[in-house]
């Protein structure tokens, strides 16, 4: 057991903390709304190698570990950066696994923005693809085929975005528009897609962890400054105890994301279950934290002027991309409590 | 980072199992359950006699050559066999405290006696009017010549009916702020004026209220300085809250047993319990909570193992662990349905009433060893830097 980060990991984390602090200020986040995409930030992020770092070295990537990606995703979430980092990293991972050399090359050199459709195609289209409004390539499951849909690059958004409360660049992709490549078929196709979704869950978990930490900072700063009945509201037990609960759960959420990354890197058999746990628990903690901190802002929390609403909306919207969390809990139960015939 | 759960005691497990098979009377666990007395004198004497209580302790105070890892494996195996060692748990806690706070003579007397199994120490902090506010203790200690006179009452002095000494927090000075007028003593439970009355609990455990009327103890029974008891208590409370953690217990968890039950059990309408989406969701949430509790415990253990003092981290782990355990029990009872209420004595309780027993036992988890409210206060104050809610006294 070792819960410390290596020197390299600490350096990586510090570098991306600095990058997002500088490049993804809340002014930039607001300016990128409602689409939720900042082309300049995306170009710069690709320039740091963050999108390619998780790809294998022979595919032009950096061969970074899942834990490295999680450290970057945490910083990305802390600044709710208007770029699709978890989606691009997960899509790149699937393309590399499927040996789609040409497409991987574009992802690795930053020229192609790829994303992953979390739900399979239905009625000839992919519904509400995360980053679908700005991506050139979508990796998706169509029946038992894993496909890549490609559109020619152009000014973003390429595809009409679907306005939404998360300011996420969501869009539908009809299957008959764009150039289609079959990457894999049969059970292997499903397996690759599921692994991509699992990678997305892991990075989204870390991003939600970063979001949660920032929302908490805002909330704590506010309750330390705001006075009511002659005292700062942070001296009220009703506020202190609720904040303490989200701090403790948040500590656990971060450890869970780190453990899930470690499990993926170490090839542990429960890596997929841990990614699902990390996703569900971080989603829950991020929303609870943002909700409590918004509540403690009183009437100001309801205004668009105060920043807490930026976190509150995304805390609910990011995990919703995968659909109703209750279905994911059910899937997780089957992973954890595998059925053994004849046992007590 | 490395989250691998290496079983440090793996090579001792079989030996510990063999020891238990050879020495433990299977009736003991049932006797403990029925009586609520979580201390079996024969077992305690056996462990002391074979040197297991003294494993790892300094030789000058009665430590033995027994392998401390084997002793640890043995204690875990006894726990797995359903045996509580409450008498040893509090005796060990206070012996550790004495190691830091007592005189040489006291260490030799009390620790030596404890490791030989002759001295069993119970805790006397809580009173009828003070629990979380432990420094508000009112039990009086007054000097009388070469002796001290003790008068008052202590609550939840578990194992007092089997113990030899109570490690007691008393009020020695009423003229100073409450933290500055406390003194600690080792009070022999056999002294004239000591009365022990049983208190029965929701969890099935028997504890006690103890009464002290003009109890005389010698000056040599005083631990630490006069009016310096709060400093001694600081040490004692660290040993109370720094339990282990982070390990995976062997055998299926309660939730895994309920899941297996749900997979083989059909409801009246013929549907399988496990196929109910709300059942799966609750079981999945329990698995996540359990993993988070394990990780927070692991963090505490890791900080200790790397030379740190897990202060707020220990409070965080204690809070999440106790609260999530209760949530788990409530859900598991619901999943078992109407039969969940059945006691073991019913004969046909699901999982031999394991869930209902865990549920009742778990009630105290959020209360003792620092209540959830105190843990939240510690986190709010020391992690978030929020101002103390109540006035300092």
Interface residues (C-beta under 8 A of the other chain):
Chain A: X1 X2 X3 X4 X5 X9 X67 X220 X223 X224 X232 X234 X235 X236 X237 X239 X240 X241 X243 X244 X245 X247 X248 X249 X251 X252 X253 X255 X256 X258 X259 X262 X263 X266 X274 X277 X280 X281 X326 X329 X330 X332 X333 X334 X336 X337 X339 X340 X343 X344
Chain B: X1 X2 X3 X4 X5 X6 X246 X252 X255 X256 X257 X259 X260 X261 X263 X274 X277 X280 X281 X283 X284 X285 X287 X288 X291 X292 X293 X295 X296 X298 X299 X301 X302 X305 X313 X316 X319 X320 X351 X373 X375 X376 X377 X379 X380 X381 X383 X384 X385 X386 X387 X389
